[in-house]
Amino acid sequence: MTEKVKFELGEKKYVCISVQSMCKKPFDVTSAKYVLRNGDQIEKSGECEISKRSDKETVLSALIQPMIKGATYTLEYTYEIPPEILKHEVRVYVS
């Protein structure tokens, strides 16, 4: 299921996801990026802030400010836990 967040036009805030070990083993996120898309158009992209909460949980944060009222965006995270590269999407609604 895709997560959903709402923004009011003009808001700039962090959207965070929690990455947890499914097998209850320690892991490290070595890199994380995000892309904010409105349809096929990229509005913003950059590096995520990586905050390790424990050996088995890390939070990835993207600071975004969607610019189109009434639009539905896709915020895509791409992060690396070697040897894997994983993706996660969040829907962003702007009113």
N, C-alpha and C positions, 0 to 999 in steps of 0.2 A: 504494500500500500504506500502510495506517495504522500509524504507529509505536506501540510498546507500552512502558510502564514499569510497574514493580512497586513498591509501597509496603508496609511493615509498618504496621499500625494504630498511630497516634501519631507517625509520622514527619512532619516538615515539611521539605520540600526544594524546590530549584529544578528545574523541568523546562524545558529549553532546546531551541530549534530554531534551525537555521542557515538563513538566507535567502541564496541566492546568485543572481547574475545569470546567467540562461540564455544571454544573448547576449553575455556577457563585457564588458558596458558598466557604467560606474559608476552607482550609484543611491543614493537616500536613503529610509529608512523614516521617514516623518514622524509616524506614530502607530501604537500597537499595544496591543490589549486582549486579555484572556482571559476565558473563562467556563468554570467547572468544573461539569459537570452529572452528576447521577445520574438517568438516565432523562430525564424532562421537568423535574425539579426542579433549580433552580440553587442550588448550595451556596456558591459563592464566585465573585466576578468582580472585575476590577480592571485597572489599567494594567500593561503589561509593561515590564521594564527593556530598553532598547535599547542594545546595545553594538556599535559599528561596528568590525569587525576589519580591513577594507580597503575600498577603493572598490567592491569586487565581492562583499563578504560582510558580513552583519550577523547578530548573535545576539539572539534574543528570549527573555527569561527570565520565567517565572511562578513565584512562590513559593506553593506550595499545601500543604494538609494535609487530605487526604480523611478523613472522620470515620466512615464506615460499614464495618465489617469484612465481608469477603466480597463487597463491591460492585465493580462495574465502572463506571468513570466515563468521560466524554468531556471532554477538555480541548481547547477550541476557541480558537485564536488568530485574531484578525482584525486585519490590518495594512494600512497604506496606503503605497503607492509611487505617488505621483500620476502619472497620473490613475487608476491602478488601485486597487481594494480587493480584497485576497486573503484566503483562509481556509486554515487547516491544522488537522487534528485529530490528537490523540494519545489512545490508550486508556490508562487508568490502572486497574490492578488492585490491590486492597487485601486483604492476607492477615493 
